[in-house]
Amino acid sequence: MIITLQQPTPNYPDLTFQQQYIVIGIESDDLRVLNDHGQPYLYPHALFEIIDSTEPQDWVTEFGDDGERYAYPPALNTPGFFEDFFDANKQAVMTFWRVINQRLVAVMAQAA
């Protein structure tokens, strides 16, 4: 899925207006993207316009009790994964970048 920020917003200075971002996961309907600082943060989906709604076929999708959606690649779809990543757990960091690099290569191949 490829999205773009709909309008400039001072609340999110780490995102650039009209910049395209690749969604790397969905958590409680929020979108996880690599922001302009290269950090995988969650942002409200309402901030974005969807440019390409295609999602990777390998994503594991689940729904919460209130119907909120969660979707991640299998390797990132474990409880506490992003807590471990932000705590600089070596295995989590290596797994994250391996998965992200594979996803970026796949997106670039689709665009070619």
Stockholm file with secondary structure:
# STOCKHOLM 1.0

chainA/1-112         MIITLQQPTPNYPDLTFQQQYIVIGIESDDLRVLNDHGQPYLYPHALFEIIDSTEPQDWVTEFGDDGERYAYPPALNTPGFFEDFFDANKQAVMTFWRVINQRLVAVMAQAA
#=GR chainA/1-112 SS CEEEESSCCTTCTTSCBTCEEEEEEEETTEEEEECTTSCEEEECGGGEEEEECCCCTTCEEEECTTSCEEEECGGGCSTTHHHHHHTTCHHHHHHHHHHHHHHHHHHHHHHC
#=GC SS_cons         CEEEESSCCTTCTTSCBTCEEEEEEEETTEEEEECTTSCEEEECGGGEEEEECCCCTTCEEEECTTSCEEEECGGGCSTTHHHHHHTTCHHHHHHHHHHHHHHHHHHHHHHC
//
